[in-house]
Amino acid sequence: MLSIGSLGRTAGVKVPTIRYYEEIGLLPEAERSAGNQRLFNLRSLHRLRFIRHARDLGFPLDAIRDLLSLSDRPEQSCAAADTIARAQLAEVEARIARLNALKAELERMLAQCAGGTVRDCRVIEVLGDHASCAAPHHGHPDIGKGT
């Protein structure tokens, strides 16, 4: 059995995150010691590593919940897991496209800057007037994405 601190160190996850995952049902409720300390078994460690790896790959918590549910029933077809992974891949590809658009806009902004004074600075001008941008790129690709 592992204490919450040992579980966190072993899985590379902070203690508050473990508590949160337990609270929202991604991790089963831990057993308790006589002193009321949480005690986790190896199954919880494997599950937490699964969650962490899925988060590292950018999966949202709802998708992870679905993947965990699928992993609890290994006799099922993996079609649902493939669908979830394909949706995540599409999200990553969309994020890359947005990042490429942001990169291109920043490169264009810098290329047009003459390096004179702030009064004539193209960077300041473009940031002050979104209409000066070459293409739409509404916001940072990760804002509002729960990442």
BAZARO-542458 format. One record per residue (C-alpha): y, x negated, z. Coordinates in Angstrom, 1 decimal, decimal comma, padded with zeros to 4 digits. Layout:
REM residues N
        v        u        w
        Y        X        Z
...
REM end
This chain:
REM residues 147
        v        u        w
    000,0    000,0    000,0
    003,5   -001,2   -000,8
    006,7   -000,6    001,0
    009,6    000,7   -001,1
    011,2   -002,8   -001,1
    007,9   -004,5   -002,2
    007,5   -001,8   -004,9
    011,0   -002,4   -006,1
    010,7   -006,2   -006,2
    007,3   -006,0   -008,0
    008,5   -003,5   -010,6
    012,0   -004,9   -010,9
    013,6   -001,6   -009,9
    016,2   -001,1   -007,2
    015,3    000,9   -004,1
    017,9    003,6   -004,7
    016,5    004,1   -008,2
    013,0    004,5   -006,7
    014,2    007,1   -004,3
    016,0    008,9   -007,2
    012,8    008,9   -009,3
    010,9    010,3   -006,4
    013,5    012,9   -005,8
    013,5    014,1   -009,4
    009,7    014,1   -009,6
    009,1    011,1   -011,9
    007,3    009,4   -009,0
    005,0    011,3   -006,7
    006,2    011,7   -003,2
    005,2    008,6   -001,2
    002,9    008,6    001,7
    004,5    007,8    005,0
    003,7    005,2    007,7
    003,6    006,0    011,4
    007,1    004,7    011,4
    008,1    007,1    008,6
    008,4    004,3    006,0
    007,5    005,2    002,4
    004,2    003,6    001,3
    003,3    003,5   -002,4
   -000,1    002,9   -004,0
   -000,9    000,9   -007,1
   -000,8    004,1   -009,2
    002,9    004,5   -008,2
    003,5    000,9   -009,2
    002,0    001,4   -012,6
    004,0    004,6   -013,0
    007,2    002,9   -012,0
    006,6    000,1   -014,4
    006,0    002,7   -017,2
    009,3    004,4   -016,3
    011,2    001,1   -016,2
    009,8    000,0   -019,6
    010,6    003,4   -021,1
    014,2    003,1   -019,7
    014,5   -000,4   -021,1
    013,6    001,1   -024,5
    016,4    003,7   -024,0
    014,2    006,8   -023,5
    016,1    009,5   -021,6
    014,6    010,8   -018,4
    013,4    014,1   -019,9
    011,5    012,2   -022,5
    010,0    009,9   -019,9
    009,0    013,0   -017,9
    007,2    014,3   -021,0
    005,5    011,0   -021,7
    004,3    010,7   -018,1
    002,9    014,2   -018,3
    001,1    013,2   -021,5
   -000,2    010,0   -019,9
   -001,6    012,1   -017,1
   -003,9    013,8   -019,6
   -005,4    011,0   -021,6
   -007,8    013,2   -023,6
   -004,9    014,8   -025,5
   -003,8    013,9   -029,0
   -001,0    011,4   -029,0
    001,0    013,4   -031,6
    003,5    014,6   -028,9
    004,0    011,0   -027,7
    004,6    009,9   -031,3
    007,1    012,7   -031,8
    009,0    011,6   -028,7
    009,0    008,0   -029,8
    010,2    009,0   -033,3
    013,1    010,9   -031,8
    014,0    007,8   -029,7
    013,8    005,6   -032,8
    016,1    008,0   -034,7
    018,6    007,8   -031,8
    018,4    004,0   -031,8
    019,0    004,0   -035,5
    022,0    006,3   -035,2
    023,4    004,1   -032,4
    023,0    001,0   -034,6
    024,8    002,8   -037,4
    027,7    003,7   -035,0
    027,8    000,1   -033,7
    027,9   -001,2   -037,3
    030,8    001,1   -038,1
    032,6   -000,1   -035,0
    031,9   -003,7   -035,9
    033,2   -003,2   -039,5
    036,4   -001,5   -038,2
    037,0   -004,3   -035,7
    036,5   -006,9   -038,4
    038,8   -005,1   -040,8
    041,5   -004,8   -038,0
    041,3   -008,5   -037,3
    041,3   -009,5   -040,9
    044,5   -007,5   -041,5
    046,3   -009,0   -038,5
    048,8   -011,6   -039,5
    048,9   -013,3   -036,1
    052,6   -012,8   -035,7
    054,2   -010,8   -032,9
    052,9   -007,7   -031,1
    055,5   -005,6   -032,9
    053,7   -006,4   -036,2
    050,2   -006,6   -034,8
    047,6   -004,6   -036,9
    045,2   -004,5   -033,9
    047,8   -002,7   -031,8
    048,9   -000,5   -034,7
    045,3    000,7   -035,5
    044,5    001,3   -031,8
    047,6    003,4   -031,5
    046,8    005,5   -034,6
    043,2    006,5   -035,2
    044,2    007,7   -038,7
    044,6    004,0   -039,6
    040,9    003,5   -039,3
    038,8    003,1   -042,4
    036,0    005,3   -041,2
    035,3    007,7   -038,4
    033,7    006,1   -035,4
    034,5    008,5   -032,6
    034,0    006,7   -029,4
    031,6    004,1   -028,1
    028,0    004,8   -029,1
    026,8    004,8   -025,5
    029,5    007,0   -023,9
    028,1    010,3   -022,9
    024,6    009,3   -023,8
    023,4    008,9   -020,2
    022,7    005,2   -020,6
REM end
